[in-house]
Every structure is written in C-alpha cells, then in structure tokens.
Amino acid sequence: MTGQQAATEATTGLRERKKQRTRDALVRVALELFTTQGYENTTVDEIADAVEVSQRTFFRYFASKEEVAFAVQDMVESHFLAELAVRPPEERPFAAMRSAVLCAWNTIGEAIEAAIPVELHMRTYLMIESTPALLAAHLRRSTELEERTARIIADREGLDLDADPRPRIAVAAFNRCDARNGAAVGAGRRRQHGVDQDADRALPGPPRTSARGRLARSGAYAGLAWRPGRRWRTGRTRSVTGPQKPLPET
C-alpha cells in the first residue's frame, strides 16, 4: 500500500466516523426531545438546531421524524434478521429465532449503548406506546418484520411462503409468546424504566444488573421448540395444528 492510498483510507475512515457521530447525535437529541416535550410538539428544525446542523443535513440521514424515532429499533431488527439468516440449518425455526434474538443483542448492545443511554432507550418505548401516530407505525413495522422473518424461515425450510402458512404461523406464535413475557416486564419498566425482579428471574439472557441486560430486557425472549410434521408445540403444552404436508427434515 502506498502512502497516498493509506492517506485516502485514513481520510475515508475519519469521514465515516464523523458521519456516524452526527447520526448518533441526531438520534439521541431527537429521542430526548420526543420523550420530554412530546413527539408531536417537536419539529425537525428543533432537532437540527440542537445538534447544530442544518435541516438539510437532518434529511441526509433521516427521511422523517418517524424514521428517527424508530432508528434504534430499526438497528435491532436488522441485526436480528441478519443473525436469523445465518443460523445453522439444523436448528428448528423456533430455536433459530430465539438464538437470533440472543445473538443479535450480543452484537448490538454496545452499539446502542454508545448511541443513546439505556434509560433513554426505555423511555422511548414508553413514548411510542403513548403516541397514537407512533403506535400505529410500530404495529405496521411489527407486521412487516413478521413477514420478513417468515420469509427467512420459509427459505431455511425449503417452503413456498405463498402456498404454505406454517412459517407465518410459527413467527406469529413466537411473537405472541414474546409479547406475553414482555407484558410481565412492562410493569416494572413503567415503574422504574427497568424490570421487576420476579419477571427478570423468569427470563433468560444477560443479568439485569448490567446495562446491556437492562437494554436487552426492553424486549423479552421466548423459549420455543419447533416440531416437524403436523403439530408445532411451544415449551408448554399448547399446540397448533398445521397443514398436512410435513416439514422437510434437515
């Protein structure tokens, strides 16, 4: 490598780090404003002024206020999907989804903590729940995430997603169980932007005393097992009867 090439790479690296710092600052300031004065009461100009950039610069990074409100969630979802796509093929779908959640947090936790404080991340979830426009967007995004997840599961199992409903049913079942666990965590999170001890002991994953543990528990985990053939069972005794065609063996 020549001296000129090294200098070019160093300049490129510096530029990318500066862009990342600007993006992180926009996210952090936007979420702080959203959670303190309200999403509807915050303008793009206020966010840009607080970071000392132009409105034009804001729109280089985000298309709208909604996009910046879900920036951290989008980061988490992207890591989850990437982890799910590379899970070992011998893993059953439920095990693959759960492992992808855990592995995603192992790789994304530090990045999120570097961008925003854990406490702000928790407050953002509460703000989304209490803001009708954002809650509607969250529900839409959840449906889109389920569809993308189901497509990955279908590809892993060699199934046609348009003809076979089982991947969508599996993803929905996984998410419903996850939501039930999340409800147990939610009460404590609302009280102290953390989790209560009983719910925490019931969930796998990082300890609640660590920052990453508190961050990870803003979304609960579900332990499920996929059974090939006509019946899929959770870790409990409930089962869902699927189509007659059995899943291919791996």
BAZABA-988339 format. One line per 8 residues: their letters; for each residue x, y, z of N, C-alpha, C. Coordinates in nm, 4 decimals. Example, Ala and Ser with C-alpha at 12.3 -4.5 7.8 and 13.67 -1.06 7.14 Angstrom:
2
as = 1.3190 -0.5690 0.7800 1.2300 -0.4500 0.7800 1.3200 -0.3300 0.7800  1.2850 -0.2250 0.7080 1.3670 -0.1060 0.7140 1.2900 0.0030 0.7870 $
end
This chain:
250
mtgqqaat = 0.0850 -0.1201 0.0000 0.0000 0.0000 0.0000 0.0882 0.1247 0.0000  0.0606 0.2167 -0.0900 0.1377 0.3391 -0.0997 0.0946 0.4377 0.0076  0.1775 0.5393 0.0279 0.1438 0.6404 0.1253 0.0164 0.7144 0.0896  -0.0046 0.7357 -0.0414 -0.1258 0.8050 -0.0844 -0.2506 0.7220 -0.0562  -0.2415 0.5880 -0.0804 -0.3551 0.5004 -0.0528 -0.3870 0.4987 0.0965  -0.2826 0.4931 0.1783 -0.3040 0.4923 0.3231 -0.3710 0.6213 0.3685  -0.3262 0.7335 0.3108 -0.3847 0.8622 0.3476 -0.5309 0.8698 0.3048  -0.5625 0.8141 0.1868 -0.7006 0.8140 0.1383 -0.7902 0.7314 0.2293 $
eattglre = -0.7410 0.6127 0.2705 -0.8193 0.5267 0.3593 -0.8403 0.5932 0.4951  -0.7370 0.6602 0.5451 -0.7498 0.7282 0.6742 -0.8529 0.8396 0.6662  -0.8521 0.9134 0.5545 -0.9485 1.0211 0.5354 -1.0903 0.9665 0.5266  -1.1055 0.8552 0.4524 -1.2367 0.7921 0.4396 -1.2873 0.7440 0.5744  -1.1978 0.6810 0.6520 -1.2376 0.6340 0.7843 -1.2786 0.7470 0.8761  -1.2059 0.8583 0.8703 -1.2385 0.9745 0.9525 -1.3742 1.0319 0.9130  -1.4000 1.0369 0.7824 -1.5267 1.0900 0.7332 -1.6447 1.0037 0.7797  -1.6256 0.8706 0.7722 -1.7332 0.7800 0.8138 -1.7597 0.7901 0.9627 $
rkkqrtrd = -1.6538 0.8056 1.0413 -1.6724 0.8194 1.1863 -1.7455 0.9497 1.2198  -1.7129 1.0557 1.1461 -1.7805 1.1827 1.1680 -1.9280 1.1713 1.1335  -1.9600 1.1037 1.0232 -2.0994 1.0845 0.9840 -2.1747 1.0036 1.0885  -2.1078 0.9002 1.1431 -2.1727 0.8184 1.2451 -2.1984 0.8996 1.3712  -2.1042 0.9854 1.4082 -2.1234 1.0698 1.5271 -2.2405 1.1658 1.5068  -2.2504 1.2216 1.3862 -2.3623 1.3126 1.3575 -2.4941 1.2385 1.3638  -2.4986 1.1200 1.3056 -2.6215 1.0407 1.3081 -2.6605 1.0056 1.4515  -2.5633 0.9605 1.5307 -2.5913 0.9256 1.6698 -2.6429 1.0469 1.7477 $
alvrvale = -2.5840 1.1630 1.7209 -2.6265 1.2841 1.7903 -2.7700 1.3206 1.7537  -2.8046 1.3068 1.6270 -2.9417 1.3359 1.5844 -3.0407 1.2415 1.6520  -3.0066 1.1139 1.6597 -3.0950 1.0168 1.7250 -3.1096 1.0497 1.8727  -2.9978 1.0725 1.9385 -3.0006 1.0973 2.0834 -3.0812 1.2232 2.1155  -3.0568 1.3322 2.0438 -3.1277 1.4577 2.0694 -3.2755 1.4440 2.0352  -3.3060 1.3804 1.9221 -3.4457 1.3640 1.8816 -3.5235 1.2849 1.9858  -3.4673 1.1741 2.0322 -3.5377 1.0925 2.1311 -3.5531 1.1665 2.2631  -3.4520 1.2432 2.3003 -3.4617 1.3209 2.4243 -3.5735 1.4239 2.4130 $
lfttqgye = -3.5821 1.4912 2.2994 -3.6889 1.5893 2.2796 -3.8261 1.5220 2.2722  -3.8335 1.4105 2.2018 -3.9610 1.3392 2.1897 -4.0134 1.2974 2.3263  -3.9232 1.2474 2.4114 -3.9664 1.1923 2.5400 -3.9903 1.2992 2.6450  -3.9364 1.4186 2.6262 -3.9547 1.5240 2.7256 -4.0668 1.6210 2.6889  -4.0780 1.6560 2.5607 -4.1796 1.7550 2.5242 -4.2862 1.6999 2.4310  -4.2718 1.5721 2.3918 -4.3726 1.5095 2.3078 -4.3301 1.5019 2.1618  -4.3670 1.3923 2.0991 -4.3311 1.3707 1.9582 -4.3968 1.4749 1.8685  -4.5263 1.4970 1.8879 -4.5994 1.5905 1.8025 -4.5529 1.7335 1.8224 $
nttvdeia = -4.5009 1.7651 1.9397 -4.4599 1.9021 1.9699 -4.3160 1.9320 1.9288  -4.2476 1.8339 1.8745 -4.1076 1.8511 1.8349 -4.0971 1.8630 1.6838  -4.0222 1.9605 1.6378 -4.0045 1.9800 1.4935 -3.8653 1.9365 1.4502  -3.8515 1.9119 1.3225 -3.7210 1.8771 1.2660 -3.6224 1.9907 1.2880  -3.6697 2.1157 1.2760 -3.5817 2.2311 1.2972 -3.5251 2.2325 1.4382  -3.6067 2.1973 1.5370 -3.5591 2.1937 1.6754 -3.4486 2.0891 1.6917  -3.4694 1.9743 1.6316 -3.3685 1.8675 1.6409 -3.2384 1.9123 1.5747  -3.2486 1.9662 1.4543 -3.1305 2.0106 1.3813 -3.0575 2.1217 1.4561 $
davevsqr = -3.1323 2.2179 1.5106 -3.0701 2.3284 1.5839 -2.9959 2.2785 1.7070  -3.0543 2.1812 1.7767 -2.9908 2.1289 1.8977 -2.8589 2.0581 1.8678  -2.8487 1.9997 1.7483 -2.7249 1.9312 1.7093 -2.6322 2.0255 1.6340  -2.6820 2.1456 1.6041 -2.6063 2.2480 1.5308 -2.5745 2.2029 1.3890  -2.6773 2.1479 1.3232 -2.6672 2.1144 1.1814 -2.7885 2.1748 1.1114  -2.7864 2.1737 0.9797 -2.8983 2.2293 0.9043 -3.0095 2.1261 0.8895  -3.1282 2.1758 0.8544 -3.2389 2.0849 0.8263 -3.2024 1.9914 0.7111  -3.1301 2.0456 0.6145 -3.0870 1.9642 0.5005 -2.9990 1.8478 0.5458 $
tffryfas = -2.9116 1.8742 0.6419 -2.8270 1.7666 0.6945 -2.9114 1.6606 0.7628  -3.0125 1.7036 0.8397 -3.1018 1.6066 0.9037 -3.1596 1.5119 0.7997  -3.2089 1.5660 0.6895 -3.2746 1.4831 0.5890 -3.1765 1.3991 0.5070  -3.0479 1.4246 0.5218 -2.9494 1.3335 0.4613 -2.9462 1.2012 0.5366  -2.9799 1.2067 0.6651 -2.9742 1.0875 0.7494 -3.1106 1.0220 0.7685  -3.2155 1.1027 0.7762 -3.3483 1.0500 0.8050 -3.4519 1.1174 0.7157  -3.5460 1.0374 0.6677 -3.6483 1.0903 0.5779 -3.7577 1.1663 0.6529  -3.7721 1.1386 0.7838 -3.8811 1.1994 0.8594 -3.8554 1.1870 1.0087 $
keevafav = -3.9397 1.2522 1.0888 -3.9333 1.2360 1.2344 -3.9606 1.0919 1.2734  -4.0545 1.0284 1.2054 -4.0879 0.8893 1.2371 -3.9665 0.7990 1.2206  -3.8904 0.8214 1.1150 -3.7745 0.7360 1.0901 -3.6711 0.7492 1.2011  -3.6476 0.8698 1.2487 -3.5505 0.8862 1.3571 -3.6054 0.8302 1.4875  -3.7377 0.8361 1.5067 -3.7970 0.7805 1.6283 -3.7747 0.6304 1.6378  -3.7689 0.5629 1.5224 -3.7510 0.4180 1.5205 -3.6094 0.3767 1.4792  -3.5154 0.4697 1.4856 -3.3799 0.4407 1.4388 -3.3145 0.3263 1.5163  -3.3291 0.3282 1.6481 -3.2678 0.2226 1.7295 -3.3400 0.0906 1.7064 $
qdmveshf = -3.4721 0.0943 1.7014 -3.5478 -0.0275 1.6755 -3.5104 -0.0870 1.5401  -3.4917 -0.0010 1.4403 -3.4525 -0.0482 1.3076 -3.3162 -0.1164 1.3122  -3.2252 -0.0623 1.3914 -3.0935 -0.1220 1.4075 -3.1041 -0.2615 1.4686  -3.1879 -0.2730 1.5707 -3.2060 -0.4023 1.6378 -3.2691 -0.5046 1.5436  -3.3738 -0.4624 1.4717 -3.4422 -0.5538 1.3801 -3.3485 -0.6023 1.2694  -3.2664 -0.5132 1.2173 -3.1732 -0.5507 1.1107 -3.0725 -0.6538 1.1605  -3.0236 -0.6346 1.2833 -2.9296 -0.7322 1.3399 -2.9980 -0.8664 1.3630  -3.1227 -0.8631 1.4108 -3.1962 -0.9877 1.4332 -3.2126 -1.0656 1.3023 $
laelavrp = -3.2554 -0.9982 1.1962 -3.2764 -1.0651 1.0678 -3.1450 -1.1191 1.0115  -3.0379 -1.0429 1.0277 -2.9074 -1.0896 0.9793 -2.8625 -1.2136 1.0554  -2.8842 -1.2135 1.1876 -2.8465 -1.3306 1.2679 -2.9324 -1.4511 1.2317  -3.0620 -1.4291 1.2104 -3.1513 -1.5397 1.1768 -3.1110 -1.6029 1.0435  -3.0711 -1.5215 0.9487 -3.0360 -1.5721 0.8152 -2.9145 -1.6629 0.8174  -2.8282 -1.6494 0.9182 -2.7049 -1.7301 0.9210 -2.7072 -1.8350 1.0320  -2.8241 -1.8565 1.0947 -2.8311 -1.9620 1.1955 -2.8043 -2.0966 1.1301  -2.7454 -2.1934 1.2051 -2.7173 -2.3251 1.1470 -2.8430 -2.3897 1.0902 $
peerpfaa = -2.8343 -2.4512 0.9737 -2.9540 -2.5073 0.9093 -3.0204 -2.6180 0.9900  -2.9472 -2.6828 1.0802 -3.0079 -2.7913 1.1577 -3.0967 -2.7397 1.2704  -3.0903 -2.6120 1.3022 -3.1759 -2.5571 1.4074 -3.3207 -2.5506 1.3605  -3.4122 -2.5905 1.4477 -3.5536 -2.5770 1.4180 -3.5912 -2.4288 1.4191  -3.6971 -2.3899 1.3501 -3.7298 -2.2476 1.3394 -3.7449 -2.1725 1.4713  -3.8154 -2.2306 1.5698 -3.8314 -2.1599 1.6955 -3.6964 -2.1406 1.7647  -3.6146 -2.2448 1.7642 -3.4824 -2.2345 1.8257 -3.3970 -2.1325 1.7518  -3.4077 -2.1295 1.6191 -3.3309 -2.0343 1.5395 -3.3722 -1.8904 1.5707 $
mrsavlca = -3.5023 -1.8669 1.5839 -3.5485 -1.7313 1.6138 -3.5018 -1.6865 1.7514  -3.5132 -1.7747 1.8489 -3.4710 -1.7377 1.9838 -3.3206 -1.7133 1.9890  -3.2432 -1.8000 1.9247 -3.0984 -1.7824 1.9228 -3.0591 -1.6545 1.8503  -3.1335 -1.6219 1.7447 -3.1050 -1.4987 1.6703 -3.1274 -1.3760 1.7573  -3.2334 -1.3786 1.8400 -3.2589 -1.2668 1.9318 -3.1415 -1.2503 2.0279  -3.0992 -1.3610 2.0883 -2.9907 -1.3547 2.1860 -2.8599 -1.3111 2.1218  -2.8276 -1.3677 2.0060 -2.7027 -1.3325 1.9375 -2.7050 -1.1878 1.8893  -2.8201 -1.1429 1.8448 -2.8308 -1.0041 1.7990 -2.7991 -0.9081 1.9123 $
wntigeai = -2.8498 -0.9385 2.0333 -2.8221 -0.8495 2.1452 -2.6750 -0.8525 2.1842  -2.6096 -0.9675 2.1665 -2.4670 -0.9750 2.1983 -2.3853 -0.8836 2.1088  -2.4312 -0.8651 1.9843 -2.3550 -0.7846 1.8900 -2.4021 -0.6404 1.8821  -2.5271 -0.6145 1.9190 -2.5828 -0.4801 1.9013 -2.5830 -0.3985 2.0291  -2.5751 -0.4659 2.1449 -2.5882 -0.3950 2.2715 -2.4919 -0.2788 2.2884  -2.3649 -0.3023 2.2616 -2.2658 -0.1968 2.2802 -2.2882 -0.0816 2.1837  -2.3308 -0.1133 2.0604 -2.3554 -0.0084 1.9616 -2.4698 0.0823 2.0053  -2.5744 0.0220 2.0622 -2.6876 0.1019 2.1090 -2.6464 0.1869 2.2288 $
eaaipvel = -2.5742 0.1259 2.3228 -2.5308 0.2000 2.4406 -2.4391 0.3155 2.4035  -2.3619 0.2992 2.2955 -2.2738 0.4072 2.2505 -2.3535 0.5216 2.1897  -2.4703 0.4892 2.1336 -2.5515 0.5910 2.0661 -2.6422 0.6650 2.1639  -2.7107 0.5913 2.2519 -2.8044 0.6549 2.3457 -2.7954 0.5869 2.4814  -2.8251 0.6578 2.5888 -2.8268 0.5949 2.7215 -2.9381 0.4909 2.7311  -2.9155 0.3887 2.8110 -3.0145 0.2831 2.8291 -3.1466 0.3402 2.8794  -3.1380 0.4332 2.9738 -3.2594 0.4927 3.0313 -3.3417 0.5646 2.9246  -3.2747 0.6292 2.8292 -3.3452 0.6962 2.7202 -3.4103 0.5943 2.6278 $
hmrtylmi = -3.3438 0.4825 2.6066 -3.3999 0.3748 2.5250 -3.5298 0.3238 2.5862  -3.5311 0.3089 2.7185 -3.6513 0.2633 2.7872 -3.7633 0.3669 2.7760  -3.7298 0.4938 2.7958 -3.8307 0.5989 2.7871 -3.8887 0.6091 2.6467  -3.8067 0.5789 2.5473 -3.8543 0.5850 2.4090 -3.9655 0.4843 2.3857  -3.9516 0.3639 2.4410 -4.0573 0.2638 2.4264 -4.1878 0.3125 2.4886  -4.1791 0.3746 2.6044 -4.2991 0.4264 2.6688 -4.3604 0.5390 2.5862  -4.2758 0.6222 2.5279 -4.3240 0.7324 2.4443 -4.3962 0.6797 2.3212  -4.3422 0.5755 2.2592 -4.4062 0.5166 2.1418 -4.5434 0.4609 2.1790 $
estpalla = -4.5510 0.3931 2.2942 -4.6772 0.3350 2.3388 -4.7845 0.4401 2.3640  -4.7441 0.5599 2.4020 -4.8402 0.6640 2.4388 -4.8650 0.7650 2.3274  -4.8033 0.7461 2.2111 -4.8205 0.8380 2.0977 -4.8943 0.7658 1.9867  -5.0205 0.7994 1.9603 -5.1001 0.7245 1.8619 -5.0330 0.7072 1.7255  -4.9725 0.8135 1.6730 -4.9101 0.8045 1.5406 -4.7944 0.7052 1.5412  -4.7154 0.7078 1.6481 -4.6010 0.6166 1.6560 -4.6458 0.4742 1.6878  -4.7501 0.4609 1.7691 -4.8006 0.3271 1.7990 -4.8520 0.2605 1.6722  -4.9220 0.3366 1.5884 -4.9696 0.2829 1.4611 -4.8525 0.2434 1.3721 $
ahlrrste = -4.7483 0.3269 1.3703 -4.6291 0.2948 1.2900 -4.5595 0.1707 1.3449  -4.5572 0.1597 1.4783 -4.4941 0.0426 1.5406 -4.5676 -0.0862 1.5027  -4.6992 -0.0831 1.5026 -4.7783 -0.2004 1.4655 -4.7544 -0.2367 1.3188  -4.7457 -0.1346 1.2337 -4.7177 -0.1596 1.0930 -4.5791 -0.2212 1.0749  -4.4819 -0.1668 1.1455 -4.3453 -0.2178 1.1365 -4.3382 -0.3609 1.1902  -4.4140 -0.3901 1.2951 -4.4142 -0.5257 1.3505 -4.4682 -0.6257 1.2491  -4.5721 -0.5872 1.1781 -4.6271 -0.6746 1.0734 -4.5250 -0.6972 0.9630  -4.4556 -0.5913 0.9251 -4.3537 -0.6035 0.8204 -4.2378 -0.6917 0.8666 $
leertari = -4.1993 -0.6774 0.9937 -4.0913 -0.7603 1.0472 -4.1327 -0.9070 1.0507  -4.2575 -0.9352 1.0896 -4.3058 -1.0730 1.0903 -4.2990 -1.1333 0.9503  -4.3352 -1.0542 0.8497 -4.3337 -1.1043 0.7126 -4.1908 -1.1336 0.6667  -4.0985 -1.0449 0.6986 -3.9586 -1.0675 0.6600 -3.9007 -1.1873 0.7335  -3.9384 -1.2016 0.8609 -3.8917 -1.3170 0.9383 -3.9488 -1.4467 0.8822  -4.0779 -1.4464 0.8490 -4.1416 -1.5657 0.7933 -4.0766 -1.6056 0.6611  -4.0362 -1.5076 0.5826 -3.9722 -1.5396 0.4542 -3.8373 -1.6073 0.4762  -3.7624 -1.5617 0.5765 -3.6346 -1.6262 0.6075 -3.6579 -1.7689 0.6559 $
iadregld = -3.7581 -1.7880 0.7423 -3.7904 -1.9223 0.7916 -3.8316 -2.0124 0.6761  -3.9134 -1.9616 0.5861 -3.9564 -2.0407 0.4704 -3.8372 -2.0807 0.3849  -3.7461 -1.9896 0.3619 -3.6267 -2.0204 0.2825 -3.5411 -2.1261 0.3516  -3.5275 -2.1160 0.4845 -3.4487 -2.2140 0.5592 -3.5098 -2.3538 0.5495  -3.6428 -2.3607 0.5497 -3.7111 -2.4892 0.5499 -3.7471 -2.5389 0.4098  -3.7121 -2.4625 0.3076 -3.7432 -2.5029 0.1705 -3.8917 -2.5005 0.1405  -3.9631 -2.4018 0.1961 -4.1079 -2.3919 0.1786 -4.1438 -2.2707 0.0933  -4.2580 -2.2792 0.0273 -4.3120 -2.1679 -0.0502 -4.4028 -2.0870 0.0415 $
ldadprpr = -4.3585 -1.9684 0.0788 -4.4334 -1.8881 0.1747 -4.5717 -1.8521 0.1230  -4.5875 -1.8371 -0.0059 -4.7168 -1.8002 -0.0626 -4.8164 -1.9166 -0.0610  -4.7642 -2.0393 -0.0521 -4.8525 -2.1561 -0.0553 -4.8646 -2.2256 0.0794  -4.7674 -2.2051 0.1679 -4.7639 -2.2764 0.2957 -4.7699 -2.1749 0.4098  -4.8743 -2.1797 0.4941 -4.8896 -2.0796 0.6004 -4.8043 -2.1041 0.7239  -4.7381 -2.2198 0.7326 -4.6703 -2.2558 0.8574 -4.5611 -2.1585 0.9010  -4.4764 -2.1062 0.8097 -4.3774 -2.0091 0.8583 -4.4408 -1.8867 0.9231  -4.5486 -1.8345 0.8652 -4.6145 -1.7189 0.9246 -4.6764 -1.7545 1.0595 $
iavaafnr = -4.7358 -1.8741 1.0694 -4.7950 -1.9170 1.1960 -4.6875 -1.9308 1.3027  -4.5738 -1.9869 1.2647 -4.4641 -2.0056 1.3601 -4.4126 -1.8720 1.4115  -4.3936 -1.7774 1.3210 -4.3447 -1.6453 1.3610 -4.4462 -1.5752 1.4502  -4.5746 -1.5853 1.4148 -4.6788 -1.5237 1.4972 -4.6813 -1.5857 1.6365  -4.6686 -1.7189 1.6447 -4.6689 -1.7866 1.7744 -4.5488 -1.7435 1.8580  -4.4331 -1.7328 1.7943 -4.3121 -1.6892 1.8643 -4.3301 -1.5488 1.9202  -4.3856 -1.4600 1.8373 -4.4037 -1.3217 1.8802 -4.5110 -1.3079 1.9881  -4.6162 -1.3914 1.9820 -4.7192 -1.3833 2.0852 -4.6622 -1.4260 2.2202 $
cdarngaa = -4.5818 -1.5291 2.2193 -4.5199 -1.5727 2.3447 -4.4255 -1.4650 2.3955  -4.3511 -1.4040 2.3027 -4.2602 -1.2969 2.3375 -4.3368 -1.1797 2.3984  -4.4556 -1.1497 2.3426 -4.5365 -1.0399 2.3943 -4.5864 -1.0698 2.5355  -4.6213 -1.1970 2.5624 -4.6678 -1.2322 2.6970 -4.5567 -1.2116 2.7988  -4.4347 -1.2539 2.7640 -4.3224 -1.2317 2.8538 -4.2938 -1.0830 2.8690  -4.3072 -1.0094 2.7570 -4.2828 -0.8663 2.7619 -4.3803 -0.7944 2.8520  -4.5045 -0.8435 2.8599 -4.6036 -0.7810 2.9471 -4.5614 -0.7921 3.0927  -4.4996 -0.9042 3.1275 -4.4533 -0.9216 3.2653 -4.3427 -0.8223 3.2980 $
vgagrrrq = -4.2595 -0.7933 3.1973 -4.1504 -0.6988 3.2171 -4.2023 -0.5561 3.2189  -4.3099 -0.5310 3.1433 -4.3565 -0.3947 3.1230 -4.3939 -0.3215 3.2499  -4.4551 -0.3917 3.3453 -4.4983 -0.3244 3.4673 -4.3792 -0.2637 3.5408  -4.2740 -0.3407 3.5554 -4.1543 -0.2888 3.6219 -4.0891 -0.1785 3.5424  -4.0900 -0.1925 3.4094 -4.0274 -0.0918 3.3246 -4.0995 0.0417 3.3391  -4.2328 0.0358 3.3505 -4.3083 0.1592 3.3666 -4.2805 0.2240 3.5025  -4.2548 0.1415 3.6043 -4.2310 0.1967 3.7375 -4.0951 0.2630 3.7482  -3.9922 0.1991 3.6908 -3.8570 0.2482 3.7161 -3.7677 0.2445 3.5934 $
hgvdqdad = -3.8293 0.2317 3.4731 -3.7526 0.2213 3.3484 -3.6540 0.1058 3.3568  -3.6915 0.0008 3.4305 -3.6109 -0.1195 3.4403 -3.7013 -0.2385 3.4314  -3.6744 -0.3444 3.5063 -3.7617 -0.4618 3.5108 -3.7754 -0.5070 3.6538  -3.8906 -0.5679 3.6881 -3.9042 -0.6145 3.8252 -3.8307 -0.7466 3.8420  -3.7947 -0.7786 3.9645 -3.7069 -0.8915 3.9895 -3.7709 -1.0243 3.9547  -3.9008 -1.0403 3.9822 -3.9656 -1.1674 3.9524 -3.9674 -1.1946 3.8030  -4.0037 -1.0926 3.7239 -4.0057 -1.1113 3.5789 -3.8653 -1.1358 3.5283  -3.7675 -1.0670 3.5866 -3.6299 -1.0810 3.5411 -3.5792 -1.2229 3.5631 $
ralpgppr = -3.6124 -1.2809 3.6776 -3.5653 -1.4168 3.7053 -3.6289 -1.5174 3.6104  -3.7473 -1.4846 3.5574 -3.8188 -1.5786 3.4712 -3.7677 -1.5789 3.3290  -3.6818 -1.4827 3.2946 -3.6359 -1.4700 3.1570 -3.4893 -1.5057 3.1445  -3.4517 -1.5682 3.0303 -3.3111 -1.5957 3.0066 -3.2406 -1.4697 2.9619  -3.1079 -1.4776 2.9499 -3.0358 -1.3664 2.8918 -2.9452 -1.2992 2.9929  -2.8950 -1.1790 2.9600 -2.7998 -1.1103 3.0452 -2.8602 -1.0699 3.1779  -2.7801 -1.0601 3.2841 -2.8323 -1.0208 3.4149 -2.8830 -0.8778 3.4125  -2.9870 -0.8505 3.4933 -3.0489 -0.7189 3.4939 -2.9570 -0.6115 3.5486 $
tsargrla = -2.8519 -0.6494 3.6250 -2.7657 -0.5507 3.6871 -2.6740 -0.4841 3.5862  -2.6538 -0.5439 3.4688 -2.5687 -0.4827 3.3682 -2.6506 -0.3914 3.2790  -2.5852 -0.2908 3.2213 -2.6553 -0.2000 3.1298 -2.7089 -0.2769 3.0112  -2.6277 -0.3707 2.9592 -2.6738 -0.4476 2.8441 -2.7917 -0.5351 2.8816  -2.7913 -0.5868 3.0060 -2.9034 -0.6683 3.0491 -3.0322 -0.5886 3.0532  -3.0255 -0.4673 3.1078 -3.1453 -0.3836 3.1121 -3.1911 -0.3481 2.9721  -3.0944 -0.3231 2.8834 -3.1289 -0.2885 2.7456 -3.1941 -0.4061 2.6755  -3.1364 -0.5241 2.6908 -3.1902 -0.6416 2.6234 -3.3308 -0.6727 2.6710 $
rsgayagl = -3.3578 -0.6473 2.7979 -3.4878 -0.6832 2.8517 -3.5977 -0.5845 2.8162  -3.5650 -0.4818 2.7379 -3.6721 -0.3974 2.6852 -3.7537 -0.4742 2.5834  -3.7009 -0.5880 2.5333 -3.7768 -0.6819 2.4523 -3.7534 -0.8188 2.5123  -3.8601 -0.8916 2.5469 -3.8437 -1.0192 2.6165 -3.8106 -1.1305 2.5192  -3.7614 -1.2413 2.5726 -3.7277 -1.3570 2.4915 -3.8279 -1.4685 2.5158  -3.8478 -1.5514 2.4149 -3.9387 -1.6648 2.4297 -3.8649 -1.7931 2.3944  -3.8760 -1.8944 2.4794 -3.8128 -2.0223 2.4527 -3.9129 -2.1189 2.3943  -3.9000 -2.1479 2.2650 -3.9956 -2.2347 2.1969 -3.9220 -2.3451 2.1228 $
awrpgrrw = -3.9938 -2.4525 2.0921 -3.9346 -2.5642 2.0163 -4.0239 -2.5990 1.8989  -3.9670 -2.6084 1.7810 -4.0407 -2.6426 1.6588 -4.0431 -2.7929 1.6425  -4.1613 -2.8480 1.6207 -4.1760 -2.9914 1.5966 -4.2117 -3.0144 1.4504  -4.1396 -3.1006 1.3798 -4.1729 -3.1260 1.2400 -4.3059 -3.1992 1.2273  -4.3671 -3.1906 1.1107 -4.4910 -3.2621 1.0872 -4.6115 -3.1727 1.1054  -4.7197 -3.2296 1.1571 -4.8465 -3.1579 1.1600 -4.8639 -3.0702 1.2827  -4.7851 -3.0933 1.3886 -4.8114 -3.0188 1.5115 -4.6838 -2.9467 1.5549  -4.7018 -2.8200 1.5935 -4.5905 -2.7413 1.6462 -4.6212 -2.7122 1.7912 $
rtgrtrsv = -4.5254 -2.7320 1.8771 -4.5512 -2.7151 2.0200 -4.4585 -2.6105 2.0797  -4.5116 -2.5379 2.1734 -4.4287 -2.4445 2.2490 -4.3663 -2.5225 2.3622  -4.2907 -2.4512 2.4462 -4.2311 -2.5164 2.5615 -4.3357 -2.5621 2.6603  -4.4614 -2.5158 2.6442 -4.5687 -2.5605 2.7330 -4.6419 -2.6751 2.6647  -4.7735 -2.6829 2.6842 -4.8472 -2.7971 2.6305 -4.9366 -2.7596 2.5145  -4.9473 -2.6289 2.4835 -5.0329 -2.5891 2.3732 -4.9704 -2.6290 2.2409  -5.0556 -2.6557 2.1431 -5.0057 -2.6908 2.0112 -5.0952 -2.6289 1.9062  -5.0377 -2.6110 1.7881 -5.1114 -2.5551 1.6762 -5.1100 -2.6570 1.5640 $
tgpqkplp = -5.2268 -2.6917 1.5149 -5.2335 -2.7891 1.4072 -5.2089 -2.7190 1.2748  -5.1115 -2.7677 1.2012 -5.0757 -2.7075 1.0733 -5.1266 -2.7895 0.9578  -5.0838 -2.7558 0.8342 -5.1257 -2.8288 0.7150 -5.0783 -2.9737 0.7190  -5.1304 -3.0531 0.6272 -5.0993 -3.1937 0.6265 -4.9550 -3.2213 0.5825  -4.9022 -3.1368 0.4946 -4.7693 -3.1619 0.4425 -4.6646 -3.1443 0.5513  -4.5794 -3.2448 0.5791 -4.4789 -3.2322 0.6850 -4.3649 -3.1420 0.6403  -4.2964 -3.0852 0.7387 -4.1778 -3.0060 0.7077 -4.0660 -3.0981 0.6616  -3.9808 -3.0507 0.5711 -3.8678 -3.1330 0.5304 -3.7713 -3.1537 0.6431 $
et = -3.7163 -3.2696 0.6537 -3.6159 -3.2963 0.7576 -3.4849 -3.2324 0.7192  -3.4100 -3.1823 0.8210 -3.2801 -3.1204 0.7936 -3.1705 -3.2179 0.8315 $
end
